[in-house]
Amino acid sequence: MRITGLYAALLVLITLGLAVRVMLLRKRTSIGLGDGGDRTVACAVRSHGNAIEYIPLALILLLILELNQTVPLLLHVFGIALIVARLLHAFGLSRLPGISAGRAIGAALTLLTMVAMALLLVWQYLVIHVITASGV
């Protein structure tokens, strides 16, 4: 669980950075709750919220893969992809309220990485429980 721990720590630092950004923007704009109609605050809030929505699920998948004794190199590939994806998404959404290359690539890479991890877990289950049990 050391590999997942590394990426969990890095992703938490990214998430905390996004949270601090929201706090500082709220303090500077005197907006106590919500975004007060300020587009910069709205983008910061959504960037943080999006991280909160996706990172826990991604880390659960990564942890289960690690517990399944998946090849460490593959775990690092998934972890690095998640770090890059979340940074791209955060920078992209923090800069512009609309579609940006960073936001689009970050979102796509996050989803692609999560789908790959989920499919690998399904494959691992099938190999262990279906193919091995049938004697194939």
Secondary structure, DSSP 8 states (H G I E B T S, - for coil): -HHHHHHHHHHHHHHHHHHHHHHHHHHHHT--SS-TT-HHHHHHHHHHHHHHHHHHHHHHHHHHHHHTT--HHHHHHHHHHHHHHHHHHHHHHHH-SS--HHHHHHHHHHHHHHHHHHHHHHHHHIIIIIIHHHT-
